[in-house]
């Protein structure tokens, strides 16, 4: 755990409101504001019946560490968006975390220029797994999202894409059907829009951290190095992010 924390230390202390949103266009800010309302609405509707986004996926089934929830994951064939929820054993996660969502795009029919990077120690089947991991969302015991993080390739068995390619794929993430839970699907879709600036920063820093690790640990292929699991990590706050987006929009409205 110490090595994993050290690898992510450069982004551990950040907060959502610390991101400078002024460089984003009004269109992007308005989309983020709408996503913030969507996240809040989903959480509010579920809270009225004592439910949470996580509870929606675990409903009426036993919960086991490492298993994916729901069984078979959530996949939208129209957009190729996929996600699941799971939890590590308590000694392998921080005290605040209950579990986390992993989000992916099933990378088929992509533009010719978006291709996974070659991986020297992987066989062909693993190298072209067809999954592009975007970001993970950690939640606490009350189901509140509090952290975003990226992982090394071996963690999810993904194909390994450059950060700039993953940033393009972020636009494709949308789960538009109602199973297993319409609020959960809407919530996770909106989260990736609301926190898009943070996800972009984490992905870009992921590539820099991996490159730095490879130079300092040349004896082991970096994408398979079990000492590097969580590559970048950033605490988030729904309230702070919505306030920051609103402030950026207000500033634009008063700009000449």
KOLLUM-964665 format. One record per atom (N, C-alpha, C): residue number from 1; x, y negated, z. Coordinates in steps of 0.2 Angstrom, whole numbers, always signed. Each point is the difference from the previous one (the first is absolute). Layout:
N
ATOM,num,X,Y,Z
ATOM,NUM,X,Y,Z;
...
***
This chain:
256
ATOM,num,X,Y,Z
ATOM,1,+4,+6,+0;
ATOM,1,-4,-6,+0;
ATOM,1,+4,-6,+0;
ATOM,2,+6,+0,+3;
ATOM,2,+4,-6,+0;
ATOM,2,+2,-2,-6;
ATOM,3,+2,+4,-5;
ATOM,3,+3,-1,-6;
ATOM,3,-6,-3,-4;
ATOM,4,-6,+3,+0;
ATOM,4,-6,-3,-3;
ATOM,4,-2,-7,+2;
ATOM,5,+1,-1,+6;
ATOM,5,-2,-7,+2;
ATOM,5,+6,-5,-2;
ATOM,6,+6,+2,+0;
ATOM,6,+5,-4,-2;
ATOM,6,-1,-2,-8;
ATOM,7,-2,+5,-4;
ATOM,7,+0,-1,-7;
ATOM,7,-6,-6,-1;
ATOM,8,-5,+0,+4;
ATOM,8,-5,-5,-1;
ATOM,8,+0,-6,+4;
ATOM,9,+6,-1,+4;
ATOM,9,+0,-5,+5;
ATOM,9,-1,-7,-4;
ATOM,10,+2,-1,-6;
ATOM,10,+0,-6,-3;
ATOM,10,-7,-3,-1;
ATOM,11,-5,+4,+0;
ATOM,11,-7,-2,-1;
ATOM,11,-4,+2,+6;
ATOM,12,+3,+2,+6;
ATOM,12,-4,+3,+5;
ATOM,12,-4,-6,+4;
ATOM,13,+3,-6,+0;
ATOM,13,-3,-5,+4;
ATOM,13,-5,-5,-3;
ATOM,14,+0,+1,-7;
ATOM,14,-5,-5,-4;
ATOM,14,-7,+1,+2;
ATOM,15,-4,-6,-1;
ATOM,15,-7,+0,+1;
ATOM,15,-3,-2,-6;
ATOM,16,-7,+2,-1;
ATOM,16,-3,-2,-6;
ATOM,16,+0,-7,-1;
ATOM,17,-1,-5,+5;
ATOM,17,+0,-7,-2;
ATOM,17,+6,-3,-2;
ATOM,18,+6,+4,+1;
ATOM,18,+6,-3,-1;
ATOM,18,+2,+0,-8;
ATOM,19,-4,+4,-4;
ATOM,19,+1,+0,-7;
ATOM,19,-3,-6,-3;
ATOM,20,+5,-3,-4;
ATOM,20,-2,-6,-4;
ATOM,20,-5,+1,-6;
ATOM,21,-6,-1,+1;
ATOM,21,-5,+1,-5;
ATOM,21,+0,-5,-6;
ATOM,22,+3,-6,+1;
ATOM,22,-1,-5,-4;
ATOM,22,+3,+1,-8;
ATOM,23,+4,+5,+0;
ATOM,23,+2,+2,-7;
ATOM,23,-5,+4,-4;
ATOM,24,-5,+2,+3;
ATOM,24,-5,+4,-3;
ATOM,24,-5,-5,-3;
ATOM,25,-3,+2,-6;
ATOM,25,-5,-4,-4;
ATOM,25,-6,+0,+4;
ATOM,26,-4,-5,-2;
ATOM,26,-7,-1,+3;
ATOM,26,-4,+7,-1;
ATOM,27,+0,+2,-6;
ATOM,27,-3,+7,-1;
ATOM,27,+2,+5,+4;
ATOM,28,+6,+1,+1;
ATOM,28,+2,+5,+5;
ATOM,28,-2,-1,+7;
ATOM,29,+0,-6,+2;
ATOM,29,-2,-2,+7;
ATOM,29,-7,+1,+1;
ATOM,30,-4,-1,-5;
ATOM,30,-7,+1,+0;
ATOM,30,-2,+7,+1;
ATOM,31,+4,+4,-4;
ATOM,31,-1,+7,+0;
ATOM,31,+2,+3,+7;
ATOM,32,+5,-3,+3;
ATOM,32,+2,+2,+7;
ATOM,32,-5,-2,+5;
ATOM,33,-3,-6,-1;
ATOM,33,-5,-2,+5;
ATOM,33,-6,+5,-1;
ATOM,34,-2,+1,-6;
ATOM,34,-6,+5,-1;
ATOM,34,+2,+7,+4;
ATOM,35,+6,+2,-1;
ATOM,35,+2,+6,+3;
ATOM,35,-1,+0,+7;
ATOM,36,+2,-6,+3;
ATOM,36,+0,+0,+7;
ATOM,36,-7,+0,+3;
ATOM,37,-5,-3,-4;
ATOM,37,-7,+0,+2;
ATOM,37,-2,+8,+0;
ATOM,38,+2,+3,-5;
ATOM,38,-2,+7,-1;
ATOM,38,+3,+5,+5;
ATOM,39,+6,-1,+2;
ATOM,39,+3,+4,+6;
ATOM,39,-4,-2,+6;
ATOM,40,-1,-6,+2;
ATOM,40,-4,-2,+6;
ATOM,40,-7,+3,+0;
ATOM,41,-3,+0,-6;
ATOM,41,-7,+2,+0;
ATOM,41,+0,+8,+1;
ATOM,42,+4,+3,-3;
ATOM,42,+0,+8,+1;
ATOM,42,+1,+1,+7;
ATOM,43,+5,-3,+3;
ATOM,43,+1,+1,+7;
ATOM,43,-6,-2,+5;
ATOM,44,-3,-5,-2;
ATOM,44,-6,-3,+4;
ATOM,44,-6,+5,-1;
ATOM,45,-1,+2,-6;
ATOM,45,-6,+5,-1;
ATOM,45,+2,+7,+4;
ATOM,46,+6,+2,+0;
ATOM,46,+1,+6,+3;
ATOM,46,+0,-1,+8;
ATOM,47,+2,-5,+2;
ATOM,47,+0,-2,+7;
ATOM,47,-7,+0,+3;
ATOM,48,-5,-1,-4;
ATOM,48,-7,-1,+3;
ATOM,48,-2,+7,+2;
ATOM,49,+3,+5,-2;
ATOM,49,-2,+7,+2;
ATOM,49,+6,+4,+4;
ATOM,50,+5,-4,+2;
ATOM,50,+5,+2,+3;
ATOM,50,+5,+4,-4;
ATOM,51,+0,-1,-6;
ATOM,51,+4,+4,-5;
ATOM,51,+6,-4,-2;
ATOM,52,+5,+3,-3;
ATOM,52,+6,-3,-3;
ATOM,52,+1,+3,-7;
ATOM,53,+5,-3,-3;
ATOM,53,+2,+3,-7;
ATOM,53,+3,+7,+1;
ATOM,54,+4,+0,+5;
ATOM,54,+3,+7,+1;
ATOM,54,-5,+5,+2;
ATOM,55,-5,-2,+4;
ATOM,55,-5,+5,+3;
ATOM,55,-4,+2,-6;
ATOM,56,-1,-4,-5;
ATOM,56,-4,+2,-6;
ATOM,56,+4,+6,-4;
ATOM,57,+6,+0,+0;
ATOM,57,+4,+6,-3;
ATOM,57,+1,+6,+4;
ATOM,58,-1,-1,+7;
ATOM,58,+1,+6,+4;
ATOM,58,-7,+3,+3;
ATOM,59,-5,-3,-3;
ATOM,59,-7,+2,+3;
ATOM,59,-1,+7,-1;
ATOM,60,-3,+3,+6;
ATOM,60,-2,+7,+0;
ATOM,60,+5,+5,-2;
ATOM,61,+6,-1,+2;
ATOM,61,+6,+5,-2;
ATOM,61,+5,-1,+6;
ATOM,62,+3,+5,+1;
ATOM,62,+6,+0,+5;
ATOM,62,+6,-4,-3;
ATOM,63,+3,-3,+4;
ATOM,63,+6,-4,-2;
ATOM,63,+7,+3,+2;
ATOM,64,+4,+2,-5;
ATOM,64,+6,+3,+1;
ATOM,64,+6,-5,-3;
ATOM,65,+5,+0,+4;
ATOM,65,+6,-4,-2;
ATOM,65,+2,+3,-7;
ATOM,66,+3,-4,-4;
ATOM,66,+2,+1,-7;
ATOM,66,-5,+2,-5;
ATOM,67,-6,+2,+2;
ATOM,67,-5,+1,-5;
ATOM,67,-2,-6,-4;
ATOM,68,-2,+0,-6;
ATOM,68,-3,-5,-4;
ATOM,68,-7,-1,+1;
ATOM,69,-3,-6,+1;
ATOM,69,-7,-1,+1;
ATOM,69,-2,-6,-5;
ATOM,70,-6,+2,-3;
ATOM,70,-3,+6,+0;
ATOM,70,+3,+5,-4;
ATOM,71,-2,+6,+1;
ATOM,71,+3,+6,-3;
ATOM,71,+0,-1,-8;
ATOM,72,+5,+1,-3;
ATOM,72,+0,-1,-7;
ATOM,72,+2,-8,-2;
ATOM,73,+0,-4,+5;
ATOM,73,+2,-7,-1;
ATOM,73,-6,-4,-4;
ATOM,74,+1,-6,-1;
ATOM,74,-5,-4,-3;
ATOM,74,+3,-2,-7;
ATOM,75,-4,+1,-5;
ATOM,75,+3,-1,-7;
ATOM,75,-6,-3,-4;
ATOM,76,+2,-6,-4;
ATOM,76,-4,-3,-5;
ATOM,76,+2,+2,-7;
ATOM,77,-3,+4,-3;
ATOM,77,+3,+2,-7;
ATOM,77,+0,-6,-5;
ATOM,78,-5,-5,+1;
ATOM,78,+0,-5,-5;
ATOM,78,+6,-5,+1;
ATOM,79,+3,-1,+6;
ATOM,79,+5,-4,+1;
ATOM,79,+7,+3,+2;
ATOM,80,-1,+7,+1;
ATOM,80,+6,+4,+2;
ATOM,80,+3,-2,+7;
ATOM,81,-5,-4,+4;
ATOM,81,+2,-1,+7;
ATOM,81,-1,+6,+5;
ATOM,82,+5,+1,+4;
ATOM,82,-1,+5,+5;
ATOM,82,+3,-2,+7;
ATOM,83,-4,+2,+5;
ATOM,83,+3,-1,+7;
ATOM,83,-2,+6,+5;
ATOM,84,+3,+0,+5;
ATOM,84,-1,+5,+6;
ATOM,84,+2,-3,+6;
ATOM,85,-3,+3,+6;
ATOM,85,+2,-2,+6;
ATOM,85,+3,+6,+4;
ATOM,86,+5,-1,+4;
ATOM,86,+3,+5,+4;
ATOM,86,+4,-3,+6;
ATOM,87,+2,+4,+4;
ATOM,87,+4,-2,+6;
ATOM,87,+6,+5,+1;
ATOM,88,+5,-3,+3;
ATOM,88,+6,+4,+2;
ATOM,88,-1,+2,+7;
ATOM,89,+4,+5,+2;
ATOM,89,+0,+1,+8;
ATOM,89,+2,-7,+3;
ATOM,90,-2,+0,+7;
ATOM,90,+0,-6,+3;
ATOM,90,+8,-2,+1;
ATOM,91,+4,+5,+1;
ATOM,91,+7,-2,+1;
ATOM,91,+3,-3,-7;
ATOM,92,-3,+1,-5;
ATOM,92,+3,-3,-7;
ATOM,92,-4,-6,-2;
ATOM,93,-4,-3,+4;
ATOM,93,-3,-6,-2;
ATOM,93,+1,-5,+6;
ATOM,94,-1,-7,-2;
ATOM,94,+1,-5,+6;
ATOM,94,-7,+1,+4;
ATOM,95,+1,-3,+6;
ATOM,95,-5,+1,+5;
ATOM,95,-7,-3,-2;
ATOM,96,+0,-5,-4;
ATOM,96,-6,-3,-2;
ATOM,96,-4,+3,-5;
ATOM,97,+4,+5,-4;
ATOM,97,-3,+3,-6;
ATOM,97,-4,+6,+2;
ATOM,98,-6,+0,-3;
ATOM,98,-4,+6,+0;
ATOM,98,+1,+4,-7;
ATOM,99,+1,-3,-5;
ATOM,99,+1,+3,-7;
ATOM,99,+1,-5,-5;
ATOM,100,+0,+2,-6;
ATOM,100,+1,-4,-6;
ATOM,100,-3,+2,-6;
ATOM,101,-1,-4,-5;
ATOM,101,-3,+1,-6;
ATOM,101,+6,+0,-5;
ATOM,102,+1,+4,-5;
ATOM,102,+4,+0,-5;
ATOM,102,-4,-2,-7;
ATOM,103,+2,-4,-3;
ATOM,103,-3,-2,-7;
ATOM,103,+4,+1,-6;
ATOM,104,-3,+2,-5;
ATOM,104,+4,+2,-6;
ATOM,104,-4,-2,-6;
ATOM,105,+3,+0,-6;
ATOM,105,-3,+0,-6;
ATOM,105,+3,+7,-4;
ATOM,106,-5,+4,-2;
ATOM,106,+2,+5,-4;
ATOM,106,+3,-2,-7;
ATOM,107,+6,+0,-1;
ATOM,107,+3,-3,-5;
ATOM,107,+0,+4,-7;
ATOM,108,-6,-1,-3;
ATOM,108,-1,+3,-7;
ATOM,108,-2,-5,-5;
ATOM,109,+2,+0,-6;
ATOM,109,-2,-4,-5;
ATOM,109,+2,-8,+1;
ATOM,110,+6,+0,+3;
ATOM,110,+3,-7,+2;
ATOM,110,+3,-3,-7;
ATOM,111,+1,-6,+1;
ATOM,111,+4,-3,-6;
ATOM,111,+7,+3,-1;
ATOM,112,+3,+0,-6;
ATOM,112,+6,+4,-1;
ATOM,112,+6,-2,+4;
ATOM,113,+0,-7,+2;
ATOM,113,+5,-2,+4;
ATOM,113,+0,+2,+7;
ATOM,114,-5,+2,+3;
ATOM,114,-1,+2,+7;
ATOM,114,+1,+8,+0;
ATOM,115,+6,+2,+2;
ATOM,115,+2,+7,+1;
ATOM,115,+4,+1,+6;
ATOM,116,-1,+6,+3;
ATOM,116,+4,+1,+7;
ATOM,116,+7,+0,-2;
ATOM,117,+4,-2,+6;
ATOM,117,+7,+1,-1;
ATOM,117,+2,+7,+1;
ATOM,118,+6,+1,-4;
ATOM,118,+3,+7,+1;
ATOM,118,+2,+1,+7;
ATOM,119,-1,+6,+2;
ATOM,119,+2,+2,+7;
ATOM,119,+5,+6,-1;
ATOM,120,+6,-1,+2;
ATOM,120,+6,+5,-2;
ATOM,120,-1,+7,+4;
ATOM,121,-4,+0,+6;
ATOM,121,+0,+7,+3;
ATOM,121,-7,+3,+0;
ATOM,122,-5,-3,-4;
ATOM,122,-6,+2,-1;
ATOM,122,-1,+5,-6;
ATOM,123,-4,+5,+1;
ATOM,123,-2,+3,-6;
ATOM,123,-5,-4,-4;
ATOM,124,-1,+2,-6;
ATOM,124,-5,-4,-5;
ATOM,124,-7,+0,+3;
ATOM,125,-2,+5,+3;
ATOM,125,-7,+0,+3;
ATOM,125,-1,-5,+5;
ATOM,126,+5,-1,+5;
ATOM,126,+0,-5,+5;
ATOM,126,+1,-7,-3;
ATOM,127,+4,+0,-4;
ATOM,127,+2,-7,-3;
ATOM,127,-6,-3,-3;
ATOM,128,-5,+4,-3;
ATOM,128,-5,-3,-4;
ATOM,128,-7,+2,+4;
ATOM,129,+0,-1,+6;
ATOM,129,-6,+2,+4;
ATOM,129,-6,-3,-2;
ATOM,130,+1,-6,-3;
ATOM,130,-6,-4,-2;
ATOM,130,-3,-5,+5;
ATOM,131,+3,+0,+6;
ATOM,131,-2,-4,+5;
ATOM,131,+5,-6,+1;
ATOM,132,-3,-6,+0;
ATOM,132,+4,-6,+1;
ATOM,132,-3,-3,+7;
ATOM,133,+5,+1,+5;
ATOM,133,-3,-3,+7;
ATOM,133,+1,-7,+0;
ATOM,134,-5,-4,+2;
ATOM,134,+0,-7,+1;
ATOM,134,+2,-2,+7;
ATOM,135,-4,+1,+5;
ATOM,135,+1,-2,+6;
ATOM,135,-4,+4,+5;
ATOM,136,+2,+0,+7;
ATOM,136,-3,+4,+5;
ATOM,136,-3,-5,+5;
ATOM,137,-6,+1,+2;
ATOM,137,-3,-5,+5;
ATOM,137,-1,+4,+7;
ATOM,138,+3,-2,+5;
ATOM,138,+0,+3,+7;
ATOM,138,-6,-3,+3;
ATOM,139,-3,+4,+4;
ATOM,139,-6,-3,+4;
ATOM,139,+1,+2,+8;
ATOM,140,-3,-3,+4;
ATOM,140,+1,+2,+7;
ATOM,140,-6,+4,+2;
ATOM,141,-1,+1,+7;
ATOM,141,-5,+5,+2;
ATOM,141,-7,-3,-1;
ATOM,142,-1,-6,-1;
ATOM,142,-6,-3,-1;
ATOM,142,-2,-1,-7;
ATOM,143,+5,+3,-5;
ATOM,143,-1,-1,-7;
ATOM,143,+2,-6,-3;
ATOM,144,+3,-5,+4;
ATOM,144,+2,-6,-3;
ATOM,144,+7,+1,-4;
ATOM,145,+0,-3,-6;
ATOM,145,+7,+0,-3;
ATOM,145,+4,-5,+3;
ATOM,146,+7,+2,+1;
ATOM,146,+4,-4,+3;
ATOM,146,+7,+0,-3;
ATOM,147,+1,+4,-5;
ATOM,147,+7,+1,-3;
ATOM,147,+0,+2,-7;
ATOM,148,+4,-2,-5;
ATOM,148,+1,+3,-6;
ATOM,148,+7,+2,-1;
ATOM,149,+1,+6,-3;
ATOM,149,+7,+2,-1;
ATOM,149,+1,+4,-6;
ATOM,150,+6,+0,-3;
ATOM,150,+1,+5,-5;
ATOM,150,+5,+5,+2;
ATOM,151,+0,+6,-4;
ATOM,151,+3,+6,+2;
ATOM,151,+5,+2,-5;
ATOM,152,+5,+4,+2;
ATOM,152,+5,+3,-5;
ATOM,152,-4,+5,-4;
ATOM,153,+3,+2,-6;
ATOM,153,-3,+4,-5;
ATOM,153,-2,+7,+3;
ATOM,154,+4,+3,+4;
ATOM,154,-1,+7,+3;
ATOM,154,-6,+0,+4;
ATOM,155,-2,-5,+3;
ATOM,155,-6,+0,+5;
ATOM,155,-6,+2,-3;
ATOM,156,-2,-3,-6;
ATOM,156,-6,+2,-3;
ATOM,156,+1,+4,-6;
ATOM,157,+6,+2,-2;
ATOM,157,+1,+4,-6;
ATOM,157,-2,-4,-7;
ATOM,158,+0,-7,+1;
ATOM,158,-2,-4,-6;
ATOM,158,+5,+0,-6;
ATOM,159,-2,-2,-6;
ATOM,159,+5,-2,-5;
ATOM,159,+3,-7,+3;
ATOM,160,+6,-1,-2;
ATOM,160,+3,-6,+3;
ATOM,160,+0,-6,-6;
ATOM,161,-4,-5,+2;
ATOM,161,+0,-6,-5;
ATOM,161,+3,-6,+3;
ATOM,162,+3,-4,-5;
ATOM,162,+2,-7,+2;
ATOM,162,-5,-4,+4;
ATOM,163,+2,-4,+4;
ATOM,163,-5,-5,+4;
ATOM,163,-4,-4,-5;
ATOM,164,+3,-2,-5;
ATOM,164,-3,-5,-5;
ATOM,164,-6,+4,-4;
ATOM,165,+2,+7,-1;
ATOM,165,-6,+4,-3;
ATOM,165,-5,+1,+5;
ATOM,166,+1,+2,+6;
ATOM,166,-5,+1,+5;
ATOM,166,-4,-7,+1;
ATOM,167,+3,-5,+0;
ATOM,167,-4,-7,+0;
ATOM,167,-5,+0,-5;
ATOM,168,+2,+2,-6;
ATOM,168,-5,+0,-6;
ATOM,168,-6,+5,+2;
ATOM,169,+2,+6,+2;
ATOM,169,-5,+5,+2;
ATOM,169,-5,-2,+5;
ATOM,170,+2,-5,+5;
ATOM,170,-4,-2,+5;
ATOM,170,-7,-2,-3;
ATOM,171,+0,-4,-5;
ATOM,171,-6,-2,-3;
ATOM,171,-5,+5,-2;
ATOM,172,+3,+6,-1;
ATOM,172,-5,+6,-2;
ATOM,172,-3,+3,+6;
ATOM,173,+2,-1,+6;
ATOM,173,-3,+3,+6;
ATOM,173,-7,-2,+2;
ATOM,174,-4,+4,-2;
ATOM,174,-8,-2,+2;
ATOM,174,-3,+7,+0;
ATOM,175,-3,+1,+6;
ATOM,175,-5,+6,+1;
ATOM,175,-7,-2,+0;
ATOM,176,-3,+1,-6;
ATOM,176,-7,-3,-1;
ATOM,176,-6,+5,+1;
ATOM,177,+1,+6,+3;
ATOM,177,-5,+4,+1;
ATOM,177,-2,+1,+8;
ATOM,178,-5,+4,+2;
ATOM,178,-2,-1,+7;
ATOM,178,+2,+6,+4;
ATOM,179,+4,+5,-3;
ATOM,179,+1,+6,+5;
ATOM,179,+8,-1,+2;
ATOM,180,+2,+2,+6;
ATOM,180,-5,+3,+5;
ATOM,180,-3,-6,+4;
ATOM,181,+2,-6,-1;
ATOM,181,-3,-6,+3;
ATOM,181,+1,-6,-4;
ATOM,182,-6,-3,-2;
ATOM,182,+0,-6,-3;
ATOM,182,+4,-6,+3;
ATOM,183,-1,-1,+7;
ATOM,183,+3,-5,+4;
ATOM,183,+8,+1,+0;
ATOM,184,+2,+7,+1;
ATOM,184,+7,+1,+0;
ATOM,184,+3,-1,-7;
ATOM,185,-3,+2,-5;
ATOM,185,+3,-2,-7;
ATOM,185,+0,-7,-1;
ATOM,186,-5,-4,+1;
ATOM,186,+0,-7,-1;
ATOM,186,+6,-3,+4;
ATOM,187,+0,+2,+7;
ATOM,187,+5,-3,+4;
ATOM,187,+7,+1,-2;
ATOM,188,+2,+6,-2;
ATOM,188,+7,+1,-2;
ATOM,188,+2,-3,-7;
ATOM,189,-5,-1,-4;
ATOM,189,+1,-3,-6;
ATOM,189,+1,-8,+1;
ATOM,190,-4,-3,+4;
ATOM,190,+1,-7,+2;
ATOM,190,+6,-1,+4;
ATOM,191,+2,+5,+4;
ATOM,191,+6,-2,+4;
ATOM,191,+6,-1,-5;
ATOM,192,+1,+4,-5;
ATOM,192,+5,+0,-5;
ATOM,192,+0,-7,-4;
ATOM,193,-6,-3,+0;
ATOM,193,+0,-6,-4;
ATOM,193,+1,-6,+5;
ATOM,194,-3,+0,+6;
ATOM,194,+1,-5,+5;
ATOM,194,+8,+0,+2;
ATOM,195,+3,+5,+1;
ATOM,195,+7,+0,+2;
ATOM,195,+5,+1,-6;
ATOM,196,-2,-2,-6;
ATOM,196,+4,+1,-5;
ATOM,196,+7,-3,+0;
ATOM,197,+1,-6,+3;
ATOM,197,+6,-3,+0;
ATOM,197,+5,+4,+5;
ATOM,198,-3,+2,+5;
ATOM,198,+4,+4,+5;
ATOM,198,+2,+7,-3;
ATOM,199,-4,+3,-4;
ATOM,199,+2,+6,-3;
ATOM,199,+5,-1,-5;
ATOM,200,+0,-5,-4;
ATOM,200,+5,-2,-5;
ATOM,200,+7,-1,+4;
ATOM,201,+0,-4,+5;
ATOM,201,+6,-1,+4;
ATOM,201,+3,+7,+2;
ATOM,202,-5,+4,+3;
ATOM,202,+3,+6,+2;
ATOM,202,+3,+5,-5;
ATOM,203,-3,+0,-6;
ATOM,203,+2,+4,-5;
ATOM,203,+7,-3,-3;
ATOM,204,+0,-6,-1;
ATOM,204,+7,-3,-2;
ATOM,204,+5,+1,+5;
ATOM,205,-1,-1,+6;
ATOM,205,+5,+2,+6;
ATOM,205,+1,+7,+0;
ATOM,206,-5,+4,-2;
ATOM,206,+2,+8,+0;
ATOM,206,+5,+1,-5;
ATOM,207,+0,-3,-6;
ATOM,207,+5,+2,-5;
ATOM,207,+7,-2,+3;
ATOM,208,+0,-6,+3;
ATOM,208,+7,-3,+2;
ATOM,208,+2,+4,+6;
ATOM,209,-4,+3,+5;
ATOM,209,+2,+4,+5;
ATOM,209,+3,+7,-2;
ATOM,210,-4,+3,-5;
ATOM,210,+2,+6,-3;
ATOM,210,+7,-1,-3;
ATOM,211,+1,-5,-4;
ATOM,211,+6,-1,-3;
ATOM,211,+6,-1,+5;
ATOM,212,-1,-4,+5;
ATOM,212,+5,-1,+5;
ATOM,212,+1,+7,+4;
ATOM,213,-5,+4,+1;
ATOM,213,+1,+6,+4;
ATOM,213,+4,+5,-5;
ATOM,214,-1,+0,-6;
ATOM,214,+4,+4,-5;
ATOM,214,+7,-1,+0;
ATOM,215,+2,-7,+1;
ATOM,215,+7,-2,+0;
ATOM,215,+3,+2,+6;
ATOM,216,-3,+0,+6;
ATOM,216,+3,+1,+6;
ATOM,216,-1,+8,+2;
ATOM,217,-4,+4,-4;
ATOM,217,+0,+7,+2;
ATOM,217,+0,+4,-7;
ATOM,218,+6,-1,-3;
ATOM,218,+1,+3,-7;
ATOM,218,+0,+8,+0;
ATOM,219,+1,+3,+6;
ATOM,219,+0,+7,+1;
ATOM,219,-7,+3,-1;
ATOM,220,-5,-3,+0;
ATOM,220,-7,+3,-1;
ATOM,220,-4,-4,-4;
ATOM,221,-4,+3,-5;
ATOM,221,-4,-4,-5;
ATOM,221,-5,-4,+4;
ATOM,222,-1,-6,-1;
ATOM,222,-4,-4,+5;
ATOM,222,-7,+2,+0;
ATOM,223,-3,+1,-5;
ATOM,223,-7,+2,+0;
ATOM,223,-2,+6,+3;
ATOM,224,+5,+4,+2;
ATOM,224,-1,+7,+3;
ATOM,224,+3,+0,+7;
ATOM,225,+2,-6,+2;
ATOM,225,+4,-1,+7;
ATOM,225,-5,+0,+5;
ATOM,226,-1,+5,+5;
ATOM,226,-5,+1,+5;
ATOM,226,+2,-6,+6;
ATOM,227,+6,-3,-1;
ATOM,227,+1,-5,+5;
ATOM,227,-4,-6,-1;
ATOM,228,-2,-1,-6;
ATOM,228,-3,-6,-3;
ATOM,228,-7,+2,-2;
ATOM,229,-5,-2,+5;
ATOM,229,-7,+2,-1;
ATOM,229,-4,-6,-2;
ATOM,230,-1,-4,+6;
ATOM,230,-4,-6,-1;
ATOM,230,+6,-6,-3;
ATOM,231,-1,-2,-6;
ATOM,231,+5,-4,-3;
ATOM,231,-1,-8,+2;
ATOM,232,-6,-2,-1;
ATOM,232,-2,-7,+2;
ATOM,232,-7,+0,+4;
ATOM,233,+0,-5,+5;
ATOM,233,-6,+0,+4;
ATOM,233,-2,-7,+2;
ATOM,234,-6,-2,+0;
ATOM,234,-2,-6,+2;
ATOM,234,-7,+0,+4;
ATOM,235,+0,-4,+6;
ATOM,235,-6,+0,+3;
ATOM,235,-5,-5,-3;
ATOM,236,-6,+1,+0;
ATOM,236,-5,-4,-3;
ATOM,236,-6,-2,+5;
ATOM,237,-4,-5,-2;
ATOM,237,-6,-2,+4;
ATOM,237,-5,-2,-5;
ATOM,238,-6,+3,+0;
ATOM,238,-5,-2,-4;
ATOM,238,-2,-7,+1;
ATOM,239,-1,-2,+6;
ATOM,239,-2,-7,+2;
ATOM,239,+5,-5,-2;
ATOM,240,+7,+1,+1;
ATOM,240,+5,-4,-2;
ATOM,240,+0,-1,-8;
ATOM,241,-1,+6,-3;
ATOM,241,+1,+0,-8;
ATOM,241,-6,-4,-3;
ATOM,242,-6,+1,+3;
ATOM,242,-6,-4,-3;
ATOM,242,+1,-7,+2;
ATOM,243,+3,-2,+5;
ATOM,243,+1,-7,+2;
ATOM,243,+5,-3,-5;
ATOM,244,+5,+4,-1;
ATOM,244,+6,-3,-5;
ATOM,244,-3,-1,-7;
ATOM,245,-4,+5,-2;
ATOM,245,-3,-1,-7;
ATOM,245,-5,-6,+0;
ATOM,246,-4,-1,+5;
ATOM,246,-4,-5,+0;
ATOM,246,+4,-7,+0;
ATOM,247,+5,+0,+4;
ATOM,247,+4,-6,+0;
ATOM,247,+4,-1,-7;
ATOM,248,+2,+5,-3;
ATOM,248,+3,-1,-7;
ATOM,248,-5,-3,-5;
ATOM,249,-6,+3,+1;
ATOM,249,-5,-2,-5;
ATOM,249,-2,-8,+1;
ATOM,250,-1,-1,+7;
ATOM,250,-1,-7,+2;
ATOM,250,+5,-5,-3;
ATOM,251,+6,+2,+1;
ATOM,251,+6,-4,-2;
ATOM,251,-1,-1,-8;
ATOM,252,-1,+5,-4;
ATOM,252,-1,-1,-7;
ATOM,252,-6,-4,-2;
ATOM,253,-5,+0,+4;
ATOM,253,-6,-4,-1;
ATOM,253,+2,-8,+1;
ATOM,254,+4,-1,+4;
ATOM,254,+2,-7,+1;
ATOM,254,+6,-3,-4;
ATOM,255,+3,+5,-4;
ATOM,255,+6,-2,-4;
ATOM,255,-2,-4,-6;
ATOM,256,+4,-4,-2;
ATOM,256,-2,-4,-6;
ATOM,256,+0,+4,-6;
***
